[in-house]
Amino acid sequence: MENYTILRQFADSWMLLLLFVFFVGVVVWVFRPGSAESHDDSANIPFRHDDKPAQSKEARQ
C-alpha cells in the first residue's frame, strides 16, 4: 500500500508537470518559425512522382 501512495503522489505532482512541459515543448516545436516548409513537404509525400492519375482496371483493357 505504501508504494501505491508514493507513486500516486509522484504522478499527481511531478509527472503531471513533466508531461505538461513536454506538451508545451511539442506545441512550440510544431509552430516554430520556419517549420511550415518541412510540414508542407511532409504533407505532399503522397503526391511525389505522380506524373499522371492512376488508371482503373477497366481503363487498362
PyMOL Python script that loads the backbone (N, CA, C, O; Angstrom):
from pymol import cmd

cmd.read_pdbstr("""\
ATOM      1  N   MET A   1       0.816  -1.200   0.000  1.00  0.00           N
ATOM      2  CA  MET A   1       0.000   0.000   0.000  1.00  0.00           C
ATOM      3  C   MET A   1       0.858   1.261   0.000  1.00  0.00           C
ATOM      4  O   MET A   1       0.471   2.281  -0.569  1.00  0.00           O
ATOM      5  N   GLU A   2       2.010   1.188   0.632  1.00  0.00           N
ATOM      6  CA  GLU A   2       2.880   2.349   0.703  1.00  0.00           C
ATOM      7  C   GLU A   2       3.424   2.741  -0.680  1.00  0.00           C
ATOM      8  O   GLU A   2       3.509   3.929  -0.990  1.00  0.00           O
ATOM      9  N   ASN A   3       3.789   1.768  -1.502  1.00  0.00           N
ATOM     10  CA  ASN A   3       4.289   2.072  -2.842  1.00  0.00           C
ATOM     11  C   ASN A   3       3.234   2.755  -3.684  1.00  0.00           C
ATOM     12  O   ASN A   3       3.543   3.686  -4.427  1.00  0.00           O
ATOM     13  N   TYR A   4       1.999   2.310  -3.581  1.00  0.00           N
ATOM     14  CA  TYR A   4       0.912   2.932  -4.337  1.00  0.00           C
ATOM     15  C   TYR A   4       0.768   4.399  -3.955  1.00  0.00           C
ATOM     16  O   TYR A   4       0.597   5.247  -4.831  1.00  0.00           O
ATOM     17  N   THR A   5       0.832   4.704  -2.694  1.00  0.00           N
ATOM     18  CA  THR A   5       0.679   6.082  -2.227  1.00  0.00           C
ATOM     19  C   THR A   5       1.814   6.959  -2.745  1.00  0.00           C
ATOM     20  O   THR A   5       1.584   8.085  -3.185  1.00  0.00           O
ATOM     21  N   ILE A   6       3.020   6.447  -2.691  1.00  0.00           N
ATOM     22  CA  ILE A   6       4.176   7.217  -3.170  1.00  0.00           C
ATOM     23  C   ILE A   6       4.070   7.455  -4.672  1.00  0.00           C
ATOM     24  O   ILE A   6       4.278   8.576  -5.138  1.00  0.00           O
ATOM     25  N   LEU A   7       3.750   6.419  -5.428  1.00  0.00           N
ATOM     26  CA  LEU A   7       3.632   6.569  -6.878  1.00  0.00           C
ATOM     27  C   LEU A   7       2.472   7.470  -7.249  1.00  0.00           C
ATOM     28  O   LEU A   7       2.560   8.228  -8.215  1.00  0.00           O
ATOM     29  N   ARG A   8       1.392   7.398  -6.500  1.00  0.00           N
ATOM     30  CA  ARG A   8       0.234   8.253  -6.781  1.00  0.00           C
ATOM     31  C   ARG A   8       0.584   9.717  -6.552  1.00  0.00           C
ATOM     32  O   ARG A   8       0.206  10.577  -7.347  1.00  0.00           O
ATOM     33  N   GLN A   9       1.299  10.005  -5.480  1.00  0.00           N
ATOM     34  CA  GLN A   9       1.705  11.383  -5.209  1.00  0.00           C
ATOM     35  C   GLN A   9       2.682  11.882  -6.273  1.00  0.00           C
ATOM     36  O   GLN A   9       2.610  13.040  -6.686  1.00  0.00           O
ATOM     37  N   PHE A  10       3.595  11.017  -6.719  1.00  0.00           N
ATOM     38  CA  PHE A  10       4.532  11.385  -7.783  1.00  0.00           C
ATOM     39  C   PHE A  10       3.786  11.679  -9.077  1.00  0.00           C
ATOM     40  O   PHE A  10       4.088  12.657  -9.760  1.00  0.00           O
ATOM     41  N   ALA A  11       2.817  10.842  -9.415  1.00  0.00           N
ATOM     42  CA  ALA A  11       2.055  11.025 -10.652  1.00  0.00           C
ATOM     43  C   ALA A  11       1.211  12.292 -10.587  1.00  0.00           C
ATOM     44  O   ALA A  11       1.043  12.976 -11.596  1.00  0.00           O
ATOM     45  N   ASP A  12       0.689  12.604  -9.429  1.00  0.00           N
ATOM     46  CA  ASP A  12      -0.151  13.792  -9.287  1.00  0.00           C
ATOM     47  C   ASP A  12       0.641  15.087  -9.279  1.00  0.00           C
ATOM     48  O   ASP A  12       0.067  16.151  -9.508  1.00  0.00           O
ATOM     49  N   SER A  13       1.929  15.032  -9.025  1.00  0.00           N
ATOM     50  CA  SER A  13       2.697  16.266  -8.932  1.00  0.00           C
ATOM     51  C   SER A  13       3.743  16.370 -10.034  1.00  0.00           C
ATOM     52  O   SER A  13       3.539  17.097 -11.006  1.00  0.00           O
ATOM     53  N   TRP A  14       4.846  15.665  -9.904  1.00  0.00           N
ATOM     54  CA  TRP A  14       5.968  15.834 -10.819  1.00  0.00           C
ATOM     55  C   TRP A  14       5.703  15.285 -12.211  1.00  0.00           C
ATOM     56  O   TRP A  14       6.111  15.888 -13.203  1.00  0.00           O
ATOM     57  N   MET A  15       5.030  14.157 -12.294  1.00  0.00           N
ATOM     58  CA  MET A  15       4.763  13.589 -13.618  1.00  0.00           C
ATOM     59  C   MET A  15       3.801  14.475 -14.394  1.00  0.00           C
ATOM     60  O   MET A  15       3.943  14.643 -15.606  1.00  0.00           O
ATOM     61  N   LEU A  16       2.824  15.040 -13.695  1.00  0.00           N
ATOM     62  CA  LEU A  16       1.902  15.970 -14.349  1.00  0.00           C
ATOM     63  C   LEU A  16       2.657  17.182 -14.879  1.00  0.00           C
ATOM     64  O   LEU A  16       2.419  17.631 -16.000  1.00  0.00           O
ATOM     65  N   LEU A  17       3.554  17.701 -14.078  1.00  0.00           N
ATOM     66  CA  LEU A  17       4.366  18.840 -14.511  1.00  0.00           C
ATOM     67  C   LEU A  17       5.260  18.464 -15.687  1.00  0.00           C
ATOM     68  O   LEU A  17       5.379  19.231 -16.642  1.00  0.00           O
ATOM     69  N   LEU A  18       5.882  17.306 -15.631  1.00  0.00           N
ATOM     70  CA  LEU A  18       6.754  16.848 -16.713  1.00  0.00           C
ATOM     71  C   LEU A  18       5.978  16.679 -18.018  1.00  0.00           C
ATOM     72  O   LEU A  18       6.449  17.114 -19.069  1.00  0.00           O
ATOM     73  N   LEU A  19       4.813  16.065 -17.970  1.00  0.00           N
ATOM     74  CA  LEU A  19       4.017  15.873 -19.185  1.00  0.00           C
ATOM     75  C   LEU A  19       3.486  17.195 -19.734  1.00  0.00           C
ATOM     76  O   LEU A  19       3.372  17.354 -20.949  1.00  0.00           O
ATOM     77  N   PHE A  20       3.164  18.138 -18.861  1.00  0.00           N
ATOM     78  CA  PHE A  20       2.728  19.455 -19.318  1.00  0.00           C
ATOM     79  C   PHE A  20       3.867  20.181 -20.030  1.00  0.00           C
ATOM     80  O   PHE A  20       3.659  20.789 -21.080  1.00  0.00           O
ATOM     81  N   VAL A  21       5.066  20.118 -19.461  1.00  0.00           N
ATOM     82  CA  VAL A  21       6.227  20.757 -20.100  1.00  0.00           C
ATOM     83  C   VAL A  21       6.524  20.097 -21.442  1.00  0.00           C
ATOM     84  O   VAL A  21       6.859  20.784 -22.408  1.00  0.00           O
ATOM     85  N   PHE A  22       6.404  18.778 -21.512  1.00  0.00           N
ATOM     86  CA  PHE A  22       6.603  18.065 -22.771  1.00  0.00           C
ATOM     87  C   PHE A  22       5.575  18.515 -23.813  1.00  0.00           C
ATOM     88  O   PHE A  22       5.931  18.756 -24.967  1.00  0.00           O
ATOM     89  N   PHE A  23       4.306  18.630 -23.417  1.00  0.00           N
ATOM     90  CA  PHE A  23       3.251  19.073 -24.327  1.00  0.00           C
ATOM     91  C   PHE A  23       3.531  20.484 -24.849  1.00  0.00           C
ATOM     92  O   PHE A  23       3.412  20.739 -26.048  1.00  0.00           O
ATOM     93  N   VAL A  24       3.895  21.380 -23.970  1.00  0.00           N
ATOM     94  CA  VAL A  24       4.205  22.756 -24.387  1.00  0.00           C
ATOM     95  C   VAL A  24       5.406  22.758 -25.331  1.00  0.00           C
ATOM     96  O   VAL A  24       5.425  23.511 -26.304  1.00  0.00           O
ATOM     97  N   GLY A  25       6.405  21.924 -25.052  1.00  0.00           N
ATOM     98  CA  GLY A  25       7.573  21.838 -25.933  1.00  0.00           C
ATOM     99  C   GLY A  25       7.199  21.346 -27.326  1.00  0.00           C
ATOM    100  O   GLY A  25       7.701  21.871 -28.320  1.00  0.00           O
ATOM    101  N   VAL A  26       6.329  20.350 -27.411  1.00  0.00           N
ATOM    102  CA  VAL A  26       5.898  19.841 -28.723  1.00  0.00           C
ATOM    103  C   VAL A  26       5.126  20.921 -29.476  1.00  0.00           C
ATOM    104  O   VAL A  26       5.341  21.108 -30.673  1.00  0.00           O
ATOM    105  N   VAL A  27       4.240  21.625 -28.799  1.00  0.00           N
ATOM    106  CA  VAL A  27       3.469  22.684 -29.455  1.00  0.00           C
ATOM    107  C   VAL A  27       4.397  23.786 -29.957  1.00  0.00           C
ATOM    108  O   VAL A  27       4.231  24.269 -31.076  1.00  0.00           O
ATOM    109  N   VAL A  28       5.357  24.182 -29.153  1.00  0.00           N
ATOM    110  CA  VAL A  28       6.310  25.218 -29.583  1.00  0.00           C
ATOM    111  C   VAL A  28       7.132  24.725 -30.765  1.00  0.00           C
ATOM    112  O   VAL A  28       7.384  25.487 -31.698  1.00  0.00           O
ATOM    113  N   TRP A  29       7.555  23.463 -30.743  1.00  0.00           N
ATOM    114  CA  TRP A  29       8.358  22.912 -31.831  1.00  0.00           C
ATOM    115  C   TRP A  29       7.561  22.853 -33.136  1.00  0.00           C
ATOM    116  O   TRP A  29       8.107  23.126 -34.205  1.00  0.00           O
ATOM    117  N   VAL A  30       6.289  22.504 -33.060  1.00  0.00           N
ATOM    118  CA  VAL A  30       5.463  22.399 -34.263  1.00  0.00           C
ATOM    119  C   VAL A  30       5.212  23.772 -34.872  1.00  0.00           C
ATOM    120  O   VAL A  30       5.244  23.928 -36.092  1.00  0.00           O
ATOM    121  N   PHE A  31       4.963  24.762 -34.031  1.00  0.00           N
ATOM    122  CA  PHE A  31       4.625  26.094 -34.534  1.00  0.00           C
ATOM    123  C   PHE A  31       5.811  27.047 -34.561  1.00  0.00           C
ATOM    124  O   PHE A  31       5.616  28.262 -34.601  1.00  0.00           O
ATOM    125  N   ARG A  32       7.031  26.530 -34.540  1.00  0.00           N
ATOM    126  CA  ARG A  32       8.204  27.389 -34.570  1.00  0.00           C
ATOM    127  C   ARG A  32       8.321  28.060 -35.941  1.00  0.00           C
ATOM    128  O   ARG A  32       7.840  27.525 -36.940  1.00  0.00           O
ATOM    129  N   PRO A  33       8.953  29.221 -35.985  1.00  0.00           N
ATOM    130  CA  PRO A  33       9.138  29.886 -37.280  1.00  0.00           C
ATOM    131  C   PRO A  33       9.998  29.027 -38.207  1.00  0.00           C
ATOM    132  O   PRO A  33      11.007  28.463 -37.784  1.00  0.00           O
ATOM    133  N   GLY A  34       9.598  28.937 -39.445  1.00  0.00           N
ATOM    134  CA  GLY A  34      10.353  28.183 -40.427  1.00  0.00           C
ATOM    135  C   GLY A  34       9.953  26.729 -40.538  1.00  0.00           C
ATOM    136  O   GLY A  34      10.507  26.007 -41.367  1.00  0.00           O
ATOM    137  N   SER A  35       9.014  26.277 -39.735  1.00  0.00           N
ATOM    138  CA  SER A  35       8.632  24.867 -39.792  1.00  0.00           C
ATOM    139  C   SER A  35       7.581  24.594 -40.860  1.00  0.00           C
ATOM    140  O   SER A  35       7.327  23.436 -41.191  1.00  0.00           O
ATOM    141  N   ALA A  36       6.977  25.627 -41.396  1.00  0.00           N
ATOM    142  CA  ALA A  36       5.923  25.433 -42.402  1.00  0.00           C
ATOM    143  C   ALA A  36       6.457  24.705 -43.630  1.00  0.00           C
ATOM    144  O   ALA A  36       5.753  23.883 -44.216  1.00  0.00           O
ATOM    145  N   GLU A  37       7.687  24.997 -44.023  1.00  0.00           N
ATOM    146  CA  GLU A  37       8.263  24.353 -45.207  1.00  0.00           C
ATOM    147  C   GLU A  37       8.397  22.836 -45.010  1.00  0.00           C
ATOM    148  O   GLU A  37       8.066  22.057 -45.903  1.00  0.00           O
ATOM    149  N   SER A  38       8.880  22.433 -43.849  1.00  0.00           N
ATOM    150  CA  SER A  38       9.024  20.990 -43.608  1.00  0.00           C
ATOM    151  C   SER A  38       7.671  20.310 -43.474  1.00  0.00           C
ATOM    152  O   SER A  38       7.516  19.161 -43.888  1.00  0.00           O
ATOM    153  N   HIS A  39       6.678  21.007 -42.896  1.00  0.00           N
ATOM    154  CA  HIS A  39       5.338  20.421 -42.792  1.00  0.00           C
ATOM    155  C   HIS A  39       4.679  20.304 -44.164  1.00  0.00           C
ATOM    156  O   HIS A  39       4.009  19.311 -44.446  1.00  0.00           O
ATOM    157  N   ASP A  40       4.862  21.297 -45.004  1.00  0.00           N
ATOM    158  CA  ASP A  40       4.316  21.227 -46.365  1.00  0.00           C
ATOM    159  C   ASP A  40       4.975  20.096 -47.154  1.00  0.00           C
ATOM    160  O   ASP A  40       4.309  19.387 -47.908  1.00  0.00           O
ATOM    161  N   ASP A  41       6.277  19.935 -46.976  1.00  0.00           N
ATOM    162  CA  ASP A  41       6.985  18.855 -47.660  1.00  0.00           C
ATOM    163  C   ASP A  41       6.451  17.493 -47.207  1.00  0.00           C
ATOM    164  O   ASP A  41       6.230  16.608 -48.034  1.00  0.00           O
ATOM    165  N   SER A  42       6.249  17.327 -45.932  1.00  0.00           N
ATOM    166  CA  SER A  42       5.712  16.058 -45.420  1.00  0.00           C
ATOM    167  C   SER A  42       4.285  15.827 -45.895  1.00  0.00           C
ATOM    168  O   SER A  42       3.904  14.693 -46.184  1.00  0.00           O
ATOM    169  N   ALA A  43       3.502  16.882 -45.977  1.00  0.00           N
ATOM    170  CA  ALA A  43       2.107  16.741 -46.405  1.00  0.00           C
ATOM    171  C   ALA A  43       2.005  16.333 -47.869  1.00  0.00           C
ATOM    172  O   ALA A  43       1.008  15.731 -48.269  1.00  0.00           O
ATOM    173  N   ASN A  44       3.010  16.646 -48.671  1.00  0.00           N
ATOM    174  CA  ASN A  44       2.958  16.341 -50.100  1.00  0.00           C
ATOM    175  C   ASN A  44       3.652  15.037 -50.477  1.00  0.00           C
ATOM    176  O   ASN A  44       3.805  14.755 -51.666  1.00  0.00           O
ATOM    177  N   ILE A  45       4.070  14.245 -49.517  1.00  0.00           N
ATOM    178  CA  ILE A  45       4.735  12.974 -49.812  1.00  0.00           C
ATOM    179  C   ILE A  45       3.889  12.063 -50.695  1.00  0.00           C
ATOM    180  O   ILE A  45       4.436  11.471 -51.624  1.00  0.00           O
ATOM    181  N   PRO A  46       2.585  11.917 -50.459  1.00  0.00           N
ATOM    182  CA  PRO A  46       1.806  11.009 -51.314  1.00  0.00           C
ATOM    183  C   PRO A  46       1.735  11.443 -52.777  1.00  0.00           C
ATOM    184  O   PRO A  46       1.434  10.626 -53.648  1.00  0.00           O
ATOM    185  N   PHE A  47       2.006  12.709 -53.054  1.00  0.00           N
ATOM    186  CA  PHE A  47       1.870  13.217 -54.415  1.00  0.00           C
ATOM    187  C   PHE A  47       3.195  13.307 -55.171  1.00  0.00           C
ATOM    188  O   PHE A  47       3.221  13.783 -56.306  1.00  0.00           O
ATOM    189  N   ARG A  48       4.277  12.865 -54.569  1.00  0.00           N
ATOM    190  CA  ARG A  48       5.572  12.896 -55.255  1.00  0.00           C
ATOM    191  C   ARG A  48       5.604  11.865 -56.368  1.00  0.00           C
ATOM    192  O   ARG A  48       5.002  10.797 -56.257  1.00  0.00           O
ATOM    193  N   HIS A  49       6.292  12.181 -57.412  1.00  0.00           N
ATOM    194  CA  HIS A  49       6.494  11.287 -58.561  1.00  0.00           C
ATOM    195  C   HIS A  49       5.159  10.840 -59.160  1.00  0.00           C
ATOM    196  O   HIS A  49       5.027   9.716 -59.642  1.00  0.00           O
ATOM    197  N   ASP A  50       4.198  11.718 -59.121  1.00  0.00           N
ATOM    198  CA  ASP A  50       2.875  11.389 -59.643  1.00  0.00           C
ATOM    199  C   ASP A  50       2.714  12.106 -60.980  1.00  0.00           C
ATOM    200  O   ASP A  50       2.263  13.250 -61.033  1.00  0.00           O
ATOM    201  N   ASP A  51       3.097  11.404 -62.083  1.00  0.00           N
ATOM    202  CA  ASP A  51       3.058  12.023 -63.398  1.00  0.00           C
ATOM    203  C   ASP A  51       1.652  12.082 -63.974  1.00  0.00           C
ATOM    204  O   ASP A  51       1.302  13.035 -64.670  1.00  0.00           O
ATOM    205  N   LYS A  52       0.859  11.084 -63.692  1.00  0.00           N
ATOM    206  CA  LYS A  52      -0.496  11.045 -64.230  1.00  0.00           C
ATOM    207  C   LYS A  52      -1.396  10.299 -63.257  1.00  0.00           C
ATOM    208  O   LYS A  52      -0.900   9.557 -62.409  1.00  0.00           O
ATOM    209  N   PRO A  53      -2.689  10.477 -63.360  1.00  0.00           N
ATOM    210  CA  PRO A  53      -3.596   9.783 -62.445  1.00  0.00           C
ATOM    211  C   PRO A  53      -3.556   8.266 -62.654  1.00  0.00           C
ATOM    212  O   PRO A  53      -3.284   7.781 -63.752  1.00  0.00           O
ATOM    213  N   ALA A  54      -3.830   7.544 -61.589  1.00  0.00           N
ATOM    214  CA  ALA A  54      -3.882   6.088 -61.689  1.00  0.00           C
ATOM    215  C   ALA A  54      -5.051   5.677 -62.554  1.00  0.00           C
ATOM    216  O   ALA A  54      -6.091   6.336 -62.578  1.00  0.00           O
ATOM    217  N   GLN A  55      -4.867   4.579 -63.265  1.00  0.00           N
ATOM    218  CA  GLN A  55      -5.923   4.090 -64.146  1.00  0.00           C
ATOM    219  C   GLN A  55      -6.648   2.935 -63.475  1.00  0.00           C
ATOM    220  O   GLN A  55      -6.047   2.147 -62.745  1.00  0.00           O
ATOM    221  N   SER A  56      -7.937   2.845 -63.729  1.00  0.00           N
ATOM    222  CA  SER A  56      -8.695   1.727 -63.186  1.00  0.00           C
ATOM    223  C   SER A  56      -8.456   0.483 -64.082  1.00  0.00           C
ATOM    224  O   SER A  56      -7.915   0.600 -65.182  1.00  0.00           O
ATOM    225  N   LYS A  57      -8.858  -0.675 -63.604  1.00  0.00           N
ATOM    226  CA  LYS A  57      -8.658  -1.900 -64.360  1.00  0.00           C
ATOM    227  C   LYS A  57      -9.422  -1.870 -65.673  1.00  0.00           C
ATOM    228  O   LYS A  57      -8.953  -2.402 -66.679  1.00  0.00           O
ATOM    229  N   GLU A  58     -10.590  -1.255 -65.667  1.00  0.00           N
ATOM    230  CA  GLU A  58     -11.387  -1.176 -66.904  1.00  0.00           C
ATOM    231  C   GLU A  58     -10.705  -0.305 -67.952  1.00  0.00           C
ATOM    232  O   GLU A  58     -10.795  -0.597 -69.144  1.00  0.00           O
ATOM    233  N   ALA A  59     -10.033   0.747 -67.536  1.00  0.00           N
ATOM    234  CA  ALA A  59      -9.382   1.648 -68.471  1.00  0.00           C
ATOM    235  C   ALA A  59      -8.138   1.011 -69.096  1.00  0.00           C
ATOM    236  O   ALA A  59      -7.748   1.403 -70.196  1.00  0.00           O
ATOM    237  N   ARG A  60      -7.514   0.056 -68.437  1.00  0.00           N
ATOM    238  CA  ARG A  60      -6.312  -0.595 -68.966  1.00  0.00           C
ATOM    239  C   ARG A  60      -6.630  -1.590 -70.058  1.00  0.00           C
ATOM    240  O   ARG A  60      -5.766  -1.880 -70.885  1.00  0.00           O
ATOM    241  N   GLN A  61      -7.825  -2.118 -70.091  1.00  0.00           N
ATOM    242  CA  GLN A  61      -8.161  -3.177 -71.063  1.00  0.00           C
ATOM    243  C   GLN A  61      -8.513  -2.634 -72.417  1.00  0.00           C
ATOM    244  O   GLN A  61      -8.815  -3.401 -73.330  1.00  0.00           O
TER     245      GLN A  61
END
""", "prot")
cmd.dss("prot")
cmd.show_as("cartoon", "prot")
cmd.util.cbc("prot")
cmd.orient("prot")
